[in-house]
Amino acid sequence: MRISRDARRPAALLLPAVLAHALLALLLLPPAPSDAWRPWPHLRTNASDVFGDSKKYEGSSEFVKMKYHMGPVLTANITVHTIWYGVWPPAQKKVIREFLSSISATGVKRPSVAGWWRTVQMYTDQTGDNISRTVLLGQEKNDRFYSHGKSLTRLSVQSVIKSAVTARTKHLPINPKSGLYLVLTSPDVYVQDFCNNVCGFHYFTFPSIVGYTLPYAWVGNSAKLCPGVCAYPFAVPDYIPGLKPLKAPNGDAGVDGMVSVIGHELAELATNPLANAWYAGQDPSFPVEIADLCEGIYGTGGGGSYTGQMLEDGDGATYNMKGIRRRFLVQWVWNHVVNYCTGPNALDQ
């Protein structure tokens, strides 16, 4: 399971998701956890070469074979335990907490975050049970003194989790069956491969490090290190001159950029927590998961170099779904029933 090849590729260089992953799967890449990856400027392909002229849904193709590999998915109520690594202002925490709380919120007008999660809910385990609609905020742990330094490897991210679940005071609960552990790093923290081709990743902890097998994800705040890479389209890369960034719906490009990456990783953790459930391809060390197939797609018509039709708030901010009190821009995910990417803001819903 390659650490969840995630979200938000710059639109001008967006690769057709299925073609890109098919090509990458042919390369002999070393196994790694599932990443949220970024585009390579020198690789350019034409979506019409694979999908014809239709641009209603990027990745809409009979060639995509999303398969169930008989492993567990998260059918019990999901609890997200957050580790705030580094210094996090309260205002930034509030944005992320509300996104997580909005996944199960009722009574929110369409298009909603809960409507986005309904596509994730459609996936089942071998007994036919669906992924839970309930996603709860669990306990939190603040690691404001950078207990493992400001430069982390992928394995040391697991050590951060170990510190959180074994702390002498206010430790996080250990919940292997329905708990998700979300490590969020502040803008001054570098994680292995961050800004190169990774904006976030998910995997499961090793008992040799943590003592338990726990599904987890890491997502970094790219505001200082690479906003044009991981906070696109609220910041733009230097190699795309003349392109103006969009206004972030919560006024913070770094955190608003994180929200879509968090959504990407949570969707894949729910459907493929131990790298043996839902993914396309034959190699679990390099899976193509439900958010990978729709990377960079935020609305109807998305595909090729176009992110799709999004919404604009009265103050000019761009979003595609509503939370309890806030608005967010989150990428779509793959619907294995209809075999294309879907989202709550689709024009045909």
Summary of the structure (lengths in Angstrom):
residues: 349
radius of gyration: 18.3
end to end distance: 32.5
largest distance: 59.2
contacts: 1282
relative contact order: 0.23
helix: 22%
strand: 21%
